[in-house]
Amino acid sequence: MDFQILLANLTNPTLLFFVLGIIATAVKSDLEIPANTSKFISLYLLFSIGFKGGQELAHSGITAEIGYALLFGLALASLIPLYTFFILKRKLSVSDSGAIAAAYGSVSAVTFVAAASFLEAQGFEFGGHMVAVMALMESPAIIVGVVLIMQFDKELARPKLGDIVKHSLTNGSVMMVLGSLIIGMIADTKQAEGIKPFTTDIFKGFLAIFLLEMGMITARRFASFRKYGWFAFLFAIAIPAINGCLVAYISGWFIPDLGNRFIFAILAASASYIAVPAAMRLAAPKADPGLYIPMALGVTFPFNITIGFPLYELIIQHS
């Protein structure tokens, strides 16, 4: 691995604020981001990345390459939960296995935002359609996870699949990023320039504060799943690393753009801790959120933004 890239990533100011959040919680500081402020910042980040993606998509138009990218994203979101479920079921309950599989087949919008910042620092760009790919990958993974739970847990009361689909599509994070993407596509270019300082210039500052909050949440939730032993911890590192490395490599067969390949690797490697928990409250009430949320947020997210980013970039650069 290129340790210069790794060092540059580890000394990125936004990442250092994430570390500060962990330290603040570890030393029991009273540092706190108000809940309403945190929610506003998360919505702002999704709005910004969605709107910019829509603007880029409007300029590039709809092409065959974009169609293939959407299909590839849907395939990843369907296959990853399918194979991870059967790995998990060897050690965990059906409900926990389905919820975790859905989380790892789905995507993390925050990891996507951090990846966009990493690419910008490395001098790469990615297509605006990748925002649409991210948004579309949320629901299929949730649906596959729910279907697997319904199939293997005979005691579970089966919610209507239509309710699950509707819940996953109307989730706040999905709605914001998809809505912003569409608005970015149809907005007048000159009028859109008027809000560019808001969508671009202050983006990294808001991301730093948001990652500070993520660091504090990570530290609080990380300890809650230690009772599950090493299996959960190793899974939360190994599976994202395998998915990310594999997609980083095979995407080179049909995707020429390095930035898009990197985003695909991140989408395959990330895990949802917002949309999936919201859906699983309804679909899998027996699944333990004290397991799948800390796995995604406390282990996989830090792994990706510290080691995963430079690792996937290295594979893409040399394949």
TIMI-516453 format. One record per residue (C-alpha): x, y negated, z negated. Coordinates in steps of 0.02 Angstrom, whole numbers, plus 50000, padded with zeros to 5 digits. Each point is the difference from the previous one (the first is absolute). Example, Ala and Ser with C-alpha at 12.3 -4.5 7.8 and 13.67 -1.06 7.14 Angstrom:
2
506155022549610
500694982850033
//
This chain:
319
500005000050000
500584982250036
500294993749823
500074982150062
498185001450052
499575008749837
500894986549899
499144986150098
498325008149967
500355002449815
500494981649982
498484993650096
499184986749887
498265007850019
500665016949943
500934992149855
498354992649939
499305017750002
501455005449888
499684984949888
498215006049976
500615017249945
501254992149879
498704988249929
498865014549959
501415010749932
500524986549875
498164996649957
500044982050063
498374990250000
500314995450184
498355002350091
499224995950167
498154995449974
498845012850079
499124987350110
501684993350062
500625017550040
498415003950097
500134983750097
501815003550047
499615017750058
498584993450109
501134986350066
501345012650052
498735010950090
499234984750082
501694993550058
500645016450073
498315003550082
499834982850076
501774999750069
499745017450070
498404994550085
500894985150078
501395011150068
498745012650065
499044986150089
501604994750089
500545017650050
498285006850048
499365017949987
501165012350088
500215018950016
501434999049875
498834992449872
498735013850032
501335013449973
500564991449840
498235000149930
499815018650042
501685004049921
499524990849842
498345009349989
500905016650026
501234996249859
498604994949882
499115016550035
501475012149998
500964993749848
498595002949874
499645016950080
501715007649971
500374991249834
498365006349925
500575018250013
501704995949924
499174991149854
498675013549973
501365012249947
500314989849843
498504988549973
498115000749998
498984998550160
499374982649955
501734993449955
500745008050156
498694992150112
500184982749922
501905000250012
499945006750179
498804985950048
501154987149918
501545006250094
499085001550165
499334982449980
501094984549998
500584986349883
499634982550064
501264992849876
501385011550065
499524994650176
500184981749951
501695003449918
500555009550156
499534985150109
501104989049890
501435012650011
499885000550190
500044981150010
501584999849893
500805012750118
499534989950153
498695012250069
498214996950052
498495011650011
498414999650103
498444991949931
499035015950039
500935008749858
498874990549880
498515008550082
500885016849987
500274997249814
498174995649971
499375014950101
501095012349903
499104996649835
498375009250034
500505016350088
501145005249857
498624996849872
498755009950104
501195014850020
500394999949813
498144999849956
499595014050123
501385010949927
499374997049823
498225004150054
500605015850086
501055007149858
499134993449843
498345009249996
499494992249833
500124982050058
498414990650040
500194995250181
499754981550041
499384995450172
501434998850123
499204984550075
500144991249832
501855004249990
500324993650177
499054983949965
500914997449835
501715002450080
499604988150143
499244986549891
501395000449870
500574982249967
501805002450062
499445008550161
498644986950030
501214985649974
501385006350114
498805005750138
498994984049989
501574989250006
500655010150148
498404997150099
499964981549955
501824998350051
499585008050169
498544988550040
500634983849921
500544985850111
501904999750008
500154981149973
498805000549853
500945014849925
501614989850000
499194988849870
500045013649867
501715007050048
500864992049849
498785009449888
500155016850090
501884999550027
501024987349902
499435004749824
499795018650034
501615006149918
499714989549843
498305007949973
500725017250038
501334997449865
498694995749868
498925014550054
501455012249986
500364993149827
498245005549953
500265016850087
501575002649896
499054997349839
498605011750053
501255013250054
500884999949832
498365001549907
499335014550104
501605009650030
499995007949827
498205005950012
500365014650115
501595006849919
498945013849922
499855007750174
501865003750003
501254999450141
498855006650136
499004983850017
501564989249993
500955010150131
498485001150113
499804980949993
501774998150067
500265015150112
498394999650101
500094981350044
501855002050045
499635014950113
498514991650082
500944983750026
501595007950069
499045011850114
498914986350073
501504988350017
500825013350108
498575007050105
499244982950035
501524996550108
499335012650127
498584988650053
500184983149911
501424989250067
499854985349879
501095001949845
498914988949892
498435010150040
500925016249963
500534993349831
498224994949957
499375017350049
501305007849885
499424988949857
498185004050032
500395018649995
501074998249843
498884988449898
498585004949885
498384990849962
499654994349822
498564988050039
498795007250129
500195018449952
499704997949812
498444989850038
499335013750113
500515014449886
499014992949854
498475004850101
500625015450094
501115008649871
499534994749823
501005014649928
501634993850080
501144991549876
500424982050051
501375000649869
500885012050118
499764994150179
500104981249968
501675000649906
500705012050130
499604987850141
500394983949908
501295005149870
501085011750105
499654999350188
499854981150014
501674996249913
500865014150097
499424993050167
500474981949970
501735004349930
500645015550090
498665004150128
500104984050102
501875001050040
499895019050021
498624999250131
500874985650089
501615010150008
499115014750081
499144988650126
501634991350046
500895016550032
498665010250087
//
